[in-house]
Amino acid sequence: RIIYWIPLSEMLNQGLLPILPTTVLVLLLCTVVCFALYLIHSRLIQPASQHYVTMQEDERLKRLIIASSPVGLCILNRHSGQVLYSNKLAETWLAQEDPTWLQEALQQSGLGIERSLHNGQYVSIDLVPTTYHGQEMQLCAIKDITPLKQVEYSLLAAKQKAISANRAKSEFLATM
């Protein structure tokens, strides 16, 4: 076997000139790549990450507001009437009735649509057109107006009693 041995100092003396520019170029390229990665991270990835976290928080807050609302809220497909999202109160109102009443309300589309339910309660339905994910939707708010209707009916009954009392008084005075 033949072994060649070259001392390191001789190799560096003769090979330093070609290796030095290559080493400087590699270090310069590594510096440029690291700086580019830093810029991409600080100007693109980090703001996009923060924006994504903010969007998630906004979505959770909106869902919490809808879920805790004292009014039944739901998002309906304007054409099919399919419920896309609803809170518990809206689910309760929608489950009490047959699906046709929702279709009828969608055809009327407006504010203050009053409806009598099978259980004797009254609801007011407000439908507002909107778009969601590029589809035509209706934001539906369902409010229980049973106490208001009871007051309305008691006022109408009191009015009828007052009118009949007024007639009786007029007849009494006419006969006198």
C-alpha positions in Angstrom: 0.0 0.0 0.0 1.0 3.5 -0.7 -0.1 6.4 1.5 0.3 10.0 0.5 0.6 12.4 3.3 0.5 16.2 2.7 0.9 18.5 5.7 -2.0 20.8 6.5 0.1 23.9 6.4 1.3 23.1 2.9 -2.2 22.4 1.8 -3.5 25.7 3.2 -0.6 27.7 1.7 -1.3 26.3 -1.8 -5.1 25.9 -1.6 -6.1 29.0 0.4 -6.4 31.3 -2.6 -9.1 29.2 -4.4 -10.9 28.3 -1.1 -11.1 31.8 0.4 -13.5 33.4 -2.2 -15.7 30.3 -2.2 -15.9 30.4 1.6 -16.7 34.1 1.6 -19.4 33.5 -1.0 -20.9 30.7 1.0 -21.0 32.8 4.1 -22.5 35.7 2.3 -25.2 33.5 0.7 -25.9 32.0 4.2 -26.3 35.5 5.6 -28.6 36.6 2.7 -30.7 33.5 3.1 -31.0 34.0 6.9 -31.9 37.6 6.5 -34.5 36.7 3.8 -36.0 34.0 6.2 -36.1 36.6 9.0 -37.9 39.1 6.7 -40.4 36.4 5.5 -41.1 35.4 9.1 -41.4 38.9 10.5 -43.4 40.5 7.6 -45.5 37.6 6.4 -45.7 34.6 8.7 -46.0 36.4 12.0 -48.7 38.9 10.9 -50.6 36.2 9.2 -50.4 34.1 12.3 -51.6 36.9 14.5 -54.4 37.7 12.0 -55.5 34.0 12.1 -55.6 34.0 15.9 -57.6 37.2 15.9 -60.1 35.7 13.4 -60.5 32.7 15.6 -61.1 34.8 18.7 -63.7 36.9 16.7 -65.5 33.8 15.5 -65.6 32.4 19.1 -66.9 35.7 20.4 -69.6 35.9 17.7 -70.7 32.4 18.4 -70.8 33.2 22.2 -72.9 36.3 21.6 -75.3 34.4 19.3 -75.6 31.5 21.8 -76.2 33.7 24.8 -78.7 36.0 23.1 -82.2 36.3 24.7 -83.6 36.1 21.2 -83.7 33.1 18.9 -81.1 33.7 16.2 -80.5 31.6 13.1 -79.0 31.9 9.6 -81.2 30.4 6.9 -80.5 29.7 3.3 -82.8 32.1 1.5 -83.8 29.6 -1.2 -84.0 26.3 0.6 -84.8 27.4 4.1 -82.1 25.2 5.5 -80.8 26.3 8.8 -77.1 26.9 8.6 -76.5 28.0 12.2 -78.8 28.7 15.2 -78.7 29.2 18.9 -80.5 27.0 21.4 -83.5 29.3 21.6 -84.0 29.3 17.9 -83.7 25.5 17.8 -86.4 25.3 20.4 -88.8 27.6 18.4 -88.0 25.8 15.1 -88.5 22.3 16.6 -92.0 23.2 18.0 -93.5 23.9 14.6 -93.6 22.1 11.3 -91.0 23.3 8.7 -93.6 24.9 6.4 -94.1 27.9 8.6 -90.5 28.8 8.2 -90.9 28.6 4.4 -93.9 30.9 4.6 -92.0 33.4 6.7 -89.1 33.3 4.2 -91.5 34.2 1.4 -92.9 37.2 3.4 -89.3 38.3 4.3 -89.4 41.4 6.5 -89.5 42.7 10.0 -92.2 42.0 12.6 -93.9 38.9 11.0 -96.1 37.6 13.8 -97.0 34.0 14.1 -99.2 32.0 16.5 -97.7 28.7 17.5 -99.5 25.4 18.1 -98.8 25.7 21.9 -100.6 29.1 22.1 -97.5 31.2 22.2 -96.9 34.1 19.8 -93.6 34.9 18.1 -92.3 37.8 16.1 -90.0 36.9 13.3 -87.5 39.4 11.8 -85.8 38.4 8.5 -82.9 40.4 7.2 -81.3 39.4 3.9 -77.5 38.9 3.9 -74.8 36.9 2.3 -72.6 34.3 4.0 -69.7 32.5 2.2 -71.0 33.8 -1.2 -74.6 32.5 -0.7 -77.8 34.4 -0.2 -79.0 34.0 3.4 -81.5 35.4 5.8 -80.6 36.4 9.3 -83.7 35.3 11.3 -84.5 36.7 14.8 -87.4 35.0 16.7 -88.8 36.8 19.7 -91.5 35.6 22.1 -94.2 38.2 22.1 -96.8 36.1 24.1 -96.8 38.6 27.1 -97.4 41.5 24.7 -100.2 39.7 22.9 -101.8 38.9 26.3 -101.7 42.6 27.2 -103.0 43.5 23.8 -106.0 41.1 24.1 -106.7 42.4 27.7 -106.7 46.0 26.4 -109.0 45.0 23.5 -111.3 43.3 26.0 -111.3 46.3 28.3 -112.0 48.5 25.3 -115.0 46.4 24.3 -116.3 46.5 27.9 -115.9 50.3 27.9 -117.7 50.5 24.6 -120.6 48.3 25.8 -120.7 50.2 29.1 -120.9 53.5 27.1 -123.8 52.1 25.0 -125.6 50.9 28.1 -125.2 54.4 29.7 -126.4 56.0 26.4 -129.4 53.7 26.3 -130.1 54.4 30.0 -129.9 58.1 29.5 -132.0 57.9 26.3 -134.8 56.1 28.2 -134.8 58.6 31.0 
